[in-house]
Amino acid sequence: MLIIGSHVSYGKEGILTSVKEAIEYRANTFMFYTGAPTNTARKDINVETVLEAQQLMKDNNIDINNVICHAPYIVNLANKKDIDKWQFSIEFIKKELIRCDMLGINKMVLHPGNAVGISKEEGLNNILEALNIVLEDSSKCSILLETMAGKGTECCSTIEELSFLINGSKCQGRIGVCLDTCHLNDAGYNMRCFDQYLDEFTKSINLNKVKCIHLNDSKNPLGSHKDRHANLGKGTIGFDTLLGIAYNKRLENIPKILETPYIGQNDDSKERLYPPYKYEIEMLRNKEYNENYFDLIRKENNI
């Protein structure tokens, strides 16, 4: 069975808002932030709302074990030049893992960090040190390190960098990987040869460490190191390639999450935008691409 969903909102009702949105898209999983991805402001969790959300998931065949939380982009474990900011990032991630426990979520995706003003080697050592501190806590939630595009000083744009962190972790039971197809493409890994990538991956990292896939097309050519997501079939990776990844037998029981752009009147519209996820999920389930699905979204929303 295809486990497919998308990024959804964490609104006024918290995770209950997320579940309701996922159901609208006919998804059987979803990914959310517990607040804005660009800051660390967080509201208290309403236990009653969480219980209602968990029941709604059960009623709609959404296995909570496949649901993914995403840490905000603003935390950076790679840079220790400002020790206070580095320690703040560590403490915030610890708190976010506890919030995941309260929500019943057991997987949190994390961007490893940027080695600004220092070498990649130093940045990776800082990340590993931070992860080993974070994972000493009593949370049950795992951290999934996301593969990055290699933009600027981003860490983990290569298998070798990822392997250093995964295999160096002191808490193997709570560390894993999230593969992002757009990031992999932009980092220089050809997604048309995805099984070859998995073969290379397994030479240094156990494949069972892959716990999530971000299924995104890319606006950029192979190896561009730019990280700009495109809608399914509207980028340089292509629908058929992404469909093959979604149904790859080696990662059959892994949740696939869409992070593709919202749609407006025109592709680059700055006006109100609408989510494409219901249509993209339907195409993946039907294994058939509809080149006119942008028009269907605009018609549905009268734009």
C-alpha positions as CSV (number, residue, x, y, z in Angstrom):
1,M,0.0,0.0,0.0
2,L,1.2,3.5,-0.9
3,I,1.7,5.6,2.2
4,I,1.3,9.1,0.8
5,G,0.5,12.5,2.2
6,S,1.8,16.1,2.3
7,H,2.8,19.0,4.4
8,V,-0.3,20.3,6.2
9,S,-1.1,23.2,8.5
10,Y,-0.9,23.1,12.3
11,G,-3.6,25.7,12.9
12,K,-5.8,26.9,15.8
13,E,-6.7,23.4,16.7
14,G,-3.1,22.2,16.5
15,I,-2.7,18.7,15.2
16,L,-6.5,18.3,14.8
17,T,-6.3,21.0,12.1
18,S,-3.5,18.9,10.5
19,V,-5.5,15.7,10.4
20,K,-8.6,17.4,9.0
21,E,-6.5,18.9,6.2
22,A,-4.9,15.6,5.4
23,I,-8.3,13.9,5.2
24,E,-9.4,16.6,2.6
25,Y,-6.5,15.5,0.4
26,R,-7.5,11.8,0.8
27,A,-4.0,11.2,2.4
28,N,-3.1,8.4,4.7
29,T,-0.2,10.2,6.3
30,F,0.9,13.9,6.7
31,M,3.8,16.1,7.9
32,F,3.5,19.2,10.0
33,Y,5.4,21.8,12.0
34,T,4.3,22.5,15.6
35,G,4.5,26.2,14.8
36,A,6.1,28.4,12.1
37,P,9.1,26.8,10.4
38,T,11.0,30.1,10.5
39,N,10.8,30.7,14.3
40,T,10.8,28.8,17.6
41,A,7.6,30.3,19.1
42,R,5.3,27.5,20.2
43,K,1.9,27.3,21.8
44,D,0.9,24.9,24.6
45,I,-0.5,21.6,23.5
46,N,-4.2,20.9,24.2
47,V,-4.5,17.3,25.4
48,E,-8.2,17.1,24.6
49,T,-7.6,18.2,21.0
50,V,-4.7,15.7,20.6
51,L,-7.0,12.8,21.7
52,E,-9.7,14.0,19.3
53,A,-7.0,14.1,16.5
54,Q,-5.8,10.7,17.3
55,Q,-9.3,9.2,17.1
56,L,-9.9,11.0,13.8
57,M,-6.8,9.4,12.5
58,K,-8.0,6.0,13.5
59,D,-11.4,6.6,11.9
60,N,-9.7,7.6,8.6
61,N,-7.1,4.9,8.4
62,I,-4.2,7.2,9.1
63,D,-1.5,5.3,11.1
64,I,0.0,7.7,13.6
65,N,3.3,5.8,13.3
66,N,3.6,7.1,9.7
67,V,2.9,10.8,10.7
68,I,6.0,13.1,10.5
69,C,6.8,16.2,12.5
70,H,9.4,18.7,11.0
71,A,11.7,20.8,13.1
72,P,11.9,24.5,12.2
73,Y,14.6,25.7,9.7
74,I,16.0,28.3,12.1
75,V,17.8,25.8,14.4
76,N,21.4,25.2,13.4
77,L,23.5,22.4,15.1
78,A,26.5,22.9,12.7
79,N,27.7,26.2,13.9
80,K,29.2,26.5,17.4
81,K,30.9,30.0,16.9
82,D,28.0,31.5,18.9
83,I,27.9,28.9,21.7
84,D,24.7,30.4,23.2
85,K,22.8,30.0,19.9
86,W,24.2,26.4,19.5
87,Q,23.0,25.5,23.0
88,F,19.7,27.2,22.3
89,S,19.2,25.0,19.2
90,I,20.0,21.9,21.3
91,E,17.5,22.8,24.0
92,F,14.8,23.7,21.6
93,I,15.1,20.4,19.7
94,K,14.8,18.6,23.0
95,K,11.6,20.5,23.8
96,E,10.3,19.8,20.3
97,L,10.9,16.0,20.8
98,I,8.9,16.2,24.1
99,R,6.1,17.9,22.2
100,C,6.2,15.1,19.7
101,D,5.8,12.6,22.6
102,M,2.8,14.6,23.8
103,L,1.2,14.4,20.3
104,G,2.0,10.7,19.9
105,I,4.4,11.3,17.0
106,N,7.6,9.2,16.9
107,K,9.5,10.8,13.9
108,M,10.8,14.3,13.5
109,V,12.7,15.5,10.4
110,L,15.6,17.8,11.0
111,H,17.8,19.9,8.6
112,P,21.3,19.0,9.9
113,G,22.7,22.6,9.7
114,N,24.9,25.1,7.9
115,A,28.7,25.4,8.5
116,V,28.7,29.1,8.2
117,G,32.2,30.5,8.5
118,I,33.8,27.2,9.4
119,S,34.8,24.0,7.5
120,K,32.3,21.3,6.7
121,E,34.4,18.9,8.8
122,E,34.0,21.2,11.8
123,G,30.3,21.6,11.1
124,L,29.7,17.9,10.9
125,N,31.5,17.4,14.2
126,N,29.4,20.0,15.8
127,I,26.2,18.4,14.5
128,L,27.3,15.0,15.8
129,E,28.1,16.4,19.2
130,A,24.8,18.1,19.4
131,L,22.8,15.1,18.3
132,N,24.5,12.9,20.9
133,I,23.5,15.5,23.6
134,V,19.9,15.7,22.3
135,L,19.4,12.0,22.0
136,E,20.4,11.4,25.6
137,D,17.0,12.7,26.7
138,S,14.1,10.4,27.6
139,S,12.0,11.1,24.5
140,K,10.7,8.2,22.4
141,C,10.8,10.3,19.2
142,S,13.5,9.7,16.6
143,I,15.3,12.3,14.6
144,L,15.5,11.9,10.8
145,L,18.3,13.8,9.2
146,E,17.2,15.2,5.9
147,T,19.4,15.0,2.7
148,M,20.2,18.5,1.6
149,A,20.9,20.2,-1.8
150,G,24.3,21.5,-0.8
151,K,23.3,25.1,-1.1
152,G,25.9,27.4,0.4
153,T,27.4,25.7,3.5
154,E,24.6,23.1,4.0
155,C,25.8,19.8,5.6
156,C,24.5,16.4,4.5
157,S,24.4,16.9,0.7
158,T,26.4,13.7,0.3
159,I,26.1,10.1,1.4
160,E,29.5,10.4,3.0
161,E,28.5,13.3,5.2
162,L,25.2,11.7,6.2
163,S,27.0,8.4,7.0
164,F,29.4,10.2,9.3
165,L,26.5,11.4,11.4
166,I,24.3,8.3,11.3
167,N,27.1,5.8,12.0
168,G,28.7,8.1,14.6
169,S,25.5,8.5,16.6
170,K,25.6,7.0,20.2
171,C,21.8,6.4,20.0
172,Q,21.3,4.2,16.9
173,G,17.7,3.4,17.9
174,R,16.6,7.0,17.5
175,I,18.5,8.2,14.5
176,G,17.3,7.9,10.9
177,V,17.2,9.5,7.4
178,C,14.7,11.4,5.3
179,L,15.4,11.3,1.6
180,D,14.3,14.4,-0.3
181,T,14.1,13.9,-4.0
182,C,14.5,17.5,-5.0
183,H,17.5,17.9,-2.7
184,L,19.1,14.8,-4.0
185,N,18.7,15.9,-7.6
186,D,20.1,19.4,-6.8
187,A,23.0,17.7,-4.8
188,G,23.9,15.8,-8.0
189,Y,22.3,12.4,-7.5
190,N,20.3,11.3,-10.6
191,M,16.8,10.3,-9.5
192,R,16.3,8.4,-12.8
193,C,18.9,6.0,-11.3
194,F,17.3,5.8,-7.9
195,D,18.1,2.1,-7.3
196,Q,21.8,2.9,-8.0
197,Y,21.6,5.7,-5.4
198,L,20.1,3.2,-2.9
199,D,22.9,0.7,-3.7
200,E,25.5,3.5,-3.0
201,F,23.6,4.5,0.1
202,T,23.6,0.9,1.5
203,K,27.4,0.6,1.2
204,S,27.8,2.9,4.2
205,I,24.3,3.3,5.8
206,N,21.8,0.5,6.5
207,L,18.8,1.0,4.3
208,N,16.5,0.5,7.3
209,K,17.6,3.9,8.5
210,V,15.4,5.5,5.8
211,K,12.2,6.4,7.6
212,C,10.6,9.0,5.3
213,I,10.8,10.3,1.7
214,H,10.0,13.9,0.7
215,L,8.6,13.4,-2.8
216,N,9.3,16.6,-4.7
217,D,10.1,17.6,-8.3
218,S,12.9,20.1,-8.8
219,K,12.9,23.4,-10.7
220,N,16.7,23.1,-11.2
221,P,19.0,20.8,-13.2
222,L,21.0,18.0,-11.7
223,G,23.7,19.2,-9.4
224,S,22.6,22.8,-9.3
225,H,22.8,23.0,-5.4
226,K,19.8,25.5,-5.4
227,D,16.9,23.7,-3.6
228,R,13.7,24.9,-5.4
229,H,10.8,22.5,-5.3
230,A,8.5,22.0,-8.3
231,N,5.1,20.3,-8.6
232,L,5.0,16.7,-9.7
233,G,5.7,16.5,-13.4
234,K,6.5,20.2,-13.7
235,G,10.2,19.9,-13.0
236,T,13.5,18.3,-14.1
237,I,12.9,15.0,-12.3
238,G,9.6,14.2,-13.9
239,F,6.4,12.4,-12.9
240,D,7.4,8.9,-14.1
241,T,10.7,9.0,-12.1
242,L,8.9,10.2,-9.0
243,L,6.2,7.6,-9.4
244,G,8.9,4.9,-9.6
245,I,10.4,6.2,-6.4
246,A,7.0,6.3,-4.7
247,Y,6.4,2.6,-5.5
248,N,10.0,1.4,-5.1
249,K,9.8,-2.0,-3.4
250,R,12.9,-1.4,-1.3
251,L,11.1,1.5,0.5
252,E,7.5,0.1,0.2
253,N,6.4,0.8,3.8
254,I,8.1,4.2,4.1
255,P,5.8,7.3,4.3
256,K,6.1,9.6,1.2
257,I,5.4,13.3,1.9
258,L,4.8,16.0,-0.8
259,E,6.2,19.5,-0.2
260,T,5.3,20.8,-3.6
261,P,4.4,24.5,-4.2
262,Y,0.9,25.9,-4.0
263,I,-0.9,27.0,-7.2
264,G,-2.1,30.5,-8.2
265,Q,-3.7,32.2,-11.2
266,N,-0.3,32.0,-12.9
267,D,2.6,29.7,-11.9
268,D,4.5,32.6,-10.3
269,S,1.5,34.4,-8.9
270,K,1.9,36.4,-5.7
271,E,-1.9,36.3,-5.1
272,R,-3.8,33.7,-3.0
273,L,-2.4,30.2,-3.6
274,Y,-4.0,26.8,-3.3
275,P,-2.6,23.4,-2.4
276,P,-2.1,20.8,-5.2
277,Y,-1.9,17.8,-2.9
278,K,-5.3,16.2,-3.5
279,Y,-4.6,16.1,-7.2
280,E,-1.0,15.0,-6.8
281,I,-1.9,12.2,-4.4
282,E,-4.7,11.1,-6.8
283,M,-2.2,10.9,-9.7
284,L,0.2,8.9,-7.7
285,R,-2.5,6.5,-6.5
286,N,-3.8,6.1,-10.1
287,K,-0.3,5.9,-11.5
288,E,-1.3,8.3,-14.2
289,Y,-0.2,11.8,-14.9
290,N,-2.7,14.5,-15.7
291,E,-0.9,17.3,-17.4
292,N,-3.9,19.6,-16.9
293,Y,-4.1,19.3,-13.1
294,F,-3.1,22.9,-12.5
295,D,-6.2,23.9,-14.5
296,L,-8.4,21.6,-12.4
297,I,-7.1,23.3,-9.2
298,R,-7.8,26.8,-10.7
299,K,-11.3,25.7,-11.8
300,E,-12.1,24.2,-8.4
301,N,-11.0,27.4,-6.6
302,N,-12.5,29.8,-9.2
303,I,-9.2,31.4,-10.2
